[in-house]
Amino acid sequence: MRSLDGVDRHILRVLKRNARITNAELAAEVGLSPSACLRRVGMLERDGVIRGYTALVNDPAENKSIAVIIQITLERQTEEYFSRFEAAVRKHSEIRECYLMTGGADYLLRVNVANAADFEAIHRELALLPGVSRVQSNFSIRNVLSRSN
């Protein structure tokens, strides 16, 4: 992958703020011609720097849900255990985010649940995933700040 210059980083900052900006507006903001800007964005997409575009949706059903932050500790920290656990996590759509961590736990997950019964079902499934030795959960009180990258 090529290294990013100041213009590339400026394009990325603008797109993070508004991915629906027109190419002409983006070009004007970053100081390029529309054709040069389109070429740059295309290269950023091809190089995998821009992985995709998304919509941030205010979903009333999700606003009524409870975010649960879950710390997972594996029996062993080996490539085999990491791979098996990560493959299993990808199969569970209720898991919104999963991070490999440093510190006391191996993984940090975020799930949204409607109630305690939903959480109990997810907790049981997580405890049975390959190599899991400990599941520790924390329930959110409310969302204070949420940003996209």
N, C-alpha and C positions, 0 to 999 in steps of 0.2 A: 504494500500500500504506500502511496506517495505521502510525503509529509504535508500537513496543512499550513497554508500561509495565512496572513492577516485577512485577506479577502474571503477565503474559505470560512474562517472562523466567524467573520461578520455575517456571511450568508447563513450560517448555522444559527447564530443568535437571533437573526430576524425570523427565520423559519420556526424556531422554538416558540417565539412569541405569537406568530400567525402563519401557520402552514398553508393557509388558503390565500395568501397574498398572491397577486398576479405576478407573472414573470417581469412585466414592465415596471411594476411598482418595486419589486425586489431589486431589479437592476438599477433603478434610480437611487434607491436607498444605499446600495453598496458601491455605487460609482462605476458601474460597468454598462456596456451596451446590452440590450436585451439578448442578442445572440450569444455574446460571451458569457452572460449570466446563465443562460439556459445550458450552455456547454458545461459550465462549472457545476451546476446542480446535477446534471446528468452524470458527471464523473464522480461526484460525492455519492450518488445512488449506486453506481456500478461498483465503486470501491467498498461499499458496505458501510460507509460513514453514516449515511442516511439509510436507516433500515426500513423505514416505512412512515406512513402518516396515519394519524388517528384523530378521533373526535372525543373530546371530553364531554361526557353526557351526565346531566343531572338526573339520575334515575331515582324516582320517588321510592321504589321498592328497596334500593340499596341504601337510601337515606334512612330508612326505618330499620336497617339491619345493624347488627353489632359487629364491630371489627374485633377480631381476636388475633393477638400476636402470639405465635407459638414458637418456642425454642425446642429444637430436636437435638438430642445427643445420640450419636451412633455407638455401637459396640466397639468398632474399630475405625481408625482413620486410614483406610487403605483405598486405593483407586477402585477396587472391586466394590467395596461398600458404598463409596460415593456414587459410582455409576448406577448401581442397582437402586439406591434410594432416589436419585434424581430421575431415573426412568419411571419409577413408580409415582412420584409426585406429579410428573407431567400428565399422567392419566386421570388426575382428579381436578375437574373443572372448578370446584369450589375453592381451590387454593389459588388466590389472586396473585401472590408474589412468593418467591422462594429465593433466599440468599444463602450462599456458603459463607460462613462467618469465621472470624478469629475469636478467641476468648473462650468462655465457659461452654458454649453450645456450638455444635457443628453447623446447624442451619437455623435460619429465622424465617418463619412463614407468616403470611397474613391471609386470613380467611374471613369471610363475612357470613354471619349466621343470623337467623331470625329469632332464635330462642335457645334455651338450654338443651332441649331435646335434639335440635339440629347439631349443636356443638358436641353433644355426647356421641352422636353417630360419627362425626368427623374424628373425634378423639380416638374412638375405638379403631377406626380405619388407620389412623396415623400410627398408633401403637403397634399395629400388625405389619407395617411396612418393613421391607427387608433391612435388617441390621439396626433397627431402632432400639435403644436401651432406655431412653428417658424422653418424656414429653412434658414440657412445662408451659402453661398457658397464662396469658394476661388479657383481660377484657378491657376494651377502651371505654371511657366515659363519654367522650365526644371528640369529633375531629376538629382540631384547632387550625390546621393548615394542610392543604393538599395541593401539590404542584406536579405538573408533568416535568420530565427531565429539564 
